[in-house]
Amino acid sequence: MKLIIAYIQPHKLNDVKQSLYAAEIHKMSVTNALGCGQQKGYKETYRGVVLEVNLLKKVRLEIAVNDDFVQPTVDAIIKGARTGDIGDGKIFILDLAECIRIRTGEKGKTAIG
């Protein structure tokens, strides 16, 4: 079992969701996030004051999958999120020690679904 965490551009969320659905991956958590990487932000002038904006809007996807679905999930995220520009995002893959479905008490691979 793995936990896949991906940070992507907000405007690419629908494309990523469509790619995941096409790969038959329907379960995910999505949250808004702020961050910066190689983009380093930008400068903006507001009422004559220069502001440095270095935390940019991102979307964080969390998807728990069984080992068979790791590569299809990663491929779908890349397919939907890639533009070729700096700031496309990052994907992290972590080992998932345990998963428990609250409703039924199922554990492990069957709880992920």
C-alpha positions in Angstrom: 0.0 0.0 0.0 1.3 3.4 -0.9 0.2 7.0 -0.3 0.8 9.2 -3.3 1.0 13.0 -2.6 1.0 15.3 -5.6 1.3 19.1 -5.7 0.0 20.5 -9.0 -1.1 23.8 -10.5 -4.7 24.7 -9.6 -5.8 25.2 -13.2 -4.7 21.6 -14.0 -6.9 19.9 -11.4 -9.7 19.1 -13.8 -7.2 17.6 -16.3 -5.6 15.5 -13.6 -9.0 14.3 -12.4 -10.0 13.3 -15.9 -6.7 11.4 -16.3 -7.3 9.6 -13.0 -10.8 8.7 -13.9 -9.7 7.3 -17.2 -7.2 5.1 -15.3 -10.1 3.9 -13.1 -8.8 5.8 -10.0 -11.7 7.5 -8.4 -10.7 8.0 -4.7 -8.7 11.0 -3.8 -8.5 13.9 -1.3 -7.9 17.4 -2.6 -6.8 20.4 -0.6 -5.6 23.9 -1.4 -2.0 24.6 -0.5 0.6 27.4 -0.8 4.2 26.8 -1.7 7.2 27.7 -3.9 9.9 25.9 -5.6 12.0 27.0 -8.6 9.3 29.6 -9.6 10.4 31.6 -6.5 7.3 33.8 -6.7 6.8 37.3 -8.2 6.6 40.9 -7.2 3.4 42.9 -7.3 2.7 46.6 -6.6 -0.3 47.4 -4.5 -1.1 51.1 -3.7 2.5 52.1 -4.5 4.0 49.4 -2.2 6.0 46.6 -3.8 5.0 43.2 -2.3 7.0 40.0 -2.9 4.7 37.1 -3.3 6.7 33.9 -2.9 4.1 31.5 -1.8 2.0 30.5 -4.8 -1.3 28.7 -5.0 -1.0 24.9 -5.4 -3.4 22.0 -5.1 -2.4 18.9 -3.0 -3.8 15.5 -4.0 -3.6 12.6 -1.7 -4.4 9.1 -3.1 -4.0 5.9 -1.2 -3.5 2.9 -3.6 -2.6 -0.7 -3.5 0.8 -1.5 -5.1 -0.7 -2.5 -8.4 -2.1 1.0 -8.9 1.0 3.0 -8.1 2.4 3.4 -11.6 -1.0 4.0 -13.3 -1.8 6.7 -10.7 1.6 8.4 -11.2 1.3 8.2 -15.0 -2.2 9.7 -14.9 -1.1 12.6 -12.7 1.8 13.4 -14.9 -0.4 13.1 -18.0 -2.9 15.6 -16.6 -0.5 18.0 -14.9 2.4 18.4 -17.3 2.8 21.6 -19.2 6.6 21.5 -19.6 7.0 24.7 -17.6 8.6 25.3 -14.3 6.0 24.8 -11.5 4.2 21.8 -12.9 4.5 20.2 -9.5 5.9 17.2 -7.6 4.8 13.7 -6.7 5.8 11.9 -3.5 5.2 8.2 -2.9 5.2 7.0 0.7 4.8 3.6 2.2 1.4 3.3 3.9 1.7 1.2 7.1 -2.1 0.7 7.7 -5.5 1.6 6.4 -8.7 1.1 8.2 -12.2 1.6 6.8 -14.2 3.2 9.7 -17.6 2.0 8.5 -16.8 -1.7 8.3 -13.5 -2.1 10.3 -11.8 -3.6 7.3 -8.0 -3.3 7.3 -5.2 -3.3 4.8 -5.7 -3.7 1.0 -9.4 -4.3 1.2 -9.9 -1.1 3.1 -8.3 1.0 0.3 -10.6 -0.6 -2.3 
